[in-house]
Amino acid sequence: MKRATTFLSLLALSAGLLAQSSVKTERQYLSGRGCDDMVQWDFMCTGGNNSGKWTKIGVPSCWELQGFGTYQYGMKFYGKAFPEGVADEQGLYKYEFELPAEWNGKQIELVFEGSMTDTQVKINGRKAGSMHQGAFYRFIYNVSDRVFFGSKKKNVLEVTVSKESANAGVNLAERRADYWNFGGIFRPVFIVAKPAQNIDRLVIDAKADGNFYADCFLNMAVEGARVHTVITDAKGKKVAENTSDVRTGSDHASINFAVKSPELWTAETPAMYQATFTLLDKAGKTLHVENQKFGFRTIETRESDGLYINGRRVMIKGVNRHSFRPESGRTLSKAKNIEDVLLIKSMNMNAVRLSHYPADPEFFEACDSLGLYVMDELSGWHGKHETINGQKLVKEMITRDVNHPCIIWWSNGNEKGWNTELDGEFHKYDPQKRPVLHPQGNFSGYETMHYRSYGESQNYMRLPEIFMPTEFLHGLYDGGHGAGLYDYWEMMRKHPRCAGGFLWVLADEGVKRVDMNGFIDNCGNYGADGIVGPHHEKEGSYFTIKQVWCPIQIMTDSLDSQFDGKLKIENRYDFLNANTCRFTYKYVQLPSVTDKGGMKVMKQGEVNCPDIPAHGAGTLTIPAAVKGANALMLTVTDKQGNDLFTWSYKLDDVAGLQQVSAGNKPSYKETADALTVDAEGRTFTFSQKDGQLKGVKVGSRIISLANGPRFIAAKRSDRSMDQFYNHDDKEAEKKKTQYTTFDDAGRFTGFTVREEGNNVVVTANYKLGCFDQAVWTIAPDGTAAIDFTYNFSGVVDLMGVMFDYPEDKVLSKRWVGDGPYRVWQNRLHGPQLGVWENEYNDPIPAESFTYPEFKGYFANVQWMTLKTQEGTISICNRTPQNYVGVYQPRDGRDGLLYTFPATGISLMKVIPPVRNKVNTTDLIGPSSQAFWADGAYGGGITLKFE
């Protein structure tokens, strides 16, 4: 009997579930859900590659990436609605499908998530509806009267997609911009089935005080209908419910009730809830059930003050982001959208601007659940949508996205690509009345001007409006982004009217050209503006941003071997207490130059962060320094275990090359041309003409380190000798990325040689110039210590001493110092003390994406070993305040950022800052300024050749 009762209960439950599923919204995909699971449709492209024949194509996709049509970058036809020569091919699609027989009698909708760009649709030979214009928007056709059900007759879907629009506004807003233009059904296509009487759409406004408001719109008036609403938390627990009447004779129900003490949604605390809406007829029968995820939070823009979330002022640490991958263009997947959100958050950012169009629904879902503030943008880039079609696109964007708590602002186009006649359209569909912005403009209480210099930005913050640039520090190659960010951020976070800003841009938009053997094409320098490469290869600025924007900051600058374990920290979260984070500490011993091993951990452990409220400061205590440790590594992780940043501190010097004076005394001899010194099988040859080293022999092998140490200094070529722009030079504007070296007119006056114990000391003397003296102490073991001095008075962007060595003979380098990335004068944050090594590489920015770059200037180097085809050169830097240069950084082929003089292997007192795509170095803050040298400078290194 018990078994029978259980069986009947299961039957009843199954019947209930079946009944319940019949009143829910059901979805059947006709395409894949993204680039990872495309479905093959019949296809013909009318122009360009593989055109004029019926074949197959994966849907969703951009047809260029599938080998069809013509690749086209929008800027080439900038400002012209219908230019000659534009790629204007069409794609003809055909697909057959069946619908379940049980869907007969339901409302059937055909949904396109996005199609580039004019799209005409037929279903079973009949028009599904009017042509849709605009690429990045969900559009829906009710095809209930145009489809067949069951397996007896298939449905035929025919779609014609025009890459160019017949609407001038669409072309100017979407197709003439600084990004790739693609064609195709690039987002999913699916069928939605709802009961005949159903909930058409839902609009939620859930406040931080727990008040829950919703507008429930039906597809038709249902007399006596009610809407029952149940709210559940992330664990599925019911927290509140309500039943509201549909207005008599209406298709609309207003729902208003409260949840007591809800968890609040912020980017730091992305607490999500679900509301289940059940449409009931007057007899209480369930007609339709819809679910909607949402979050409780309140947005305020306080005039001339700032952005407040849940009553707390927040600072935006944001980035602009394209929907993009090299192999699939604008077509992504749920996994790739989540990957982008995780990448953004891994840099300790809290916001993203969707440039310059709405993203995939899965991207918003990831921002909701993982926590990012979002600016959702109507397409428009200098050009704007005309009003009639623009009104449709605004409605499509907002009705799709309105319930995402991550969305904080709406954006009406970009950089005067806004149609002011559309400003009033946004709030028609958004009861939250989110701010509507004009990026690069002054609107809704926000000044969002782009790419202001450091000084101009300060002035903007003296004006009444909230300053929040929607683009600043325009990255190009290895410039921008991290370069100058520390200066900008310190200025921005201290100003009472600044709300932060958005960097340009997340990733290089380099497309894999299937018509060019897979070449990654950034369209020259147009698409090469990313913090990461096209496949998310991390550039140095990634780590700079990660450090500068880390929400837990260690404020102690330096430590020593007597460190007592106490560190000053700041909590720069807007909401979270520091005690939600943990620190892992490691006392380590970094290897000496002769130690082939790696870093040794002497002691490690974990400690909780202290109780410090958001925006507060306090002290972190860890165990005191341990004997034998020469460095401390500190990693902070958040409550999810995500690595926020790792700091490193030097506690003691790493053992360098200790010259051994015991043994046979080096011998030396002079001729009219050279001075040579022999020690332990090594022969050093110095020129009697200039006093410089000309090479070293190790046995019979020649190591070609030569022509040094010699003085090198340079300034930006458009400067006068007084640092400022050289108005006397009519060609100065053309020289702002070039660097001019200063000649050293000094004279070599000869060597002095003396014996000091078993060492031989060779001094190269100079006068009347910049280089003063090089003192070589050569020990019996063949090591050579060099102490050098030079003098300079004037303005420089680069200054130090250098040697030549053939770059084509270098194989790799290994060093203890900051790494693994190079630094610039205005981008010292990010790299950390450690033992690093990498193989030689020489990537061409925007064309190859090997990181970290081998060449450049490296900070706090204690020793570096260069492995070459000729042998090994070990350099111990006895004055680590001097940077070690390994050749000069490489710019792109177009030289838009810099063209530095060759600096070989160098020891630099002054290294250059790097500009960004928009502003020269002197316009991006204090750390980017030229150096006023005045007096004597020097340093010391020890060399060993093997």
PyMOL commands that set and color helices and strands:
alter all, ss='L'
color gray80, all
select helices_A, chain A and resi 2-22+63-66+74-77+101-103+168-175+334-346+361-370+387-401+420-428+454-460+485-494+540-548+578-580+732-735+807-809+921-923+926-928
alter helices_A, ss='H'
color red, helices_A
select strands_A, chain A and resi 26-29+39-45+55-59+72-73+90-99+107-112+118-123+126-127+139-142+150-162+180-181+189-194+199-206+211-218+226-232+238-245+252-258+273-280+286-294+299-302+306-309+312-313+316-321+351-354+373-381+407-414+436-437+442-443+446-447+466-467+472-474+500-504+511-513+519-521+552-554+566-571+582-589+600-608+617-621+631-637+643-650+667-670+674-679+682-687+693-698+701-703+706-716+739-741+747-756+759-767+771-778+784-796+798-804+810-819+832-839+856-858+863-868+872-877+883-886+905-910+931-945
alter strands_A, ss='S'
color yellow, strands_A
deselect
rebuild
show_as cartoon
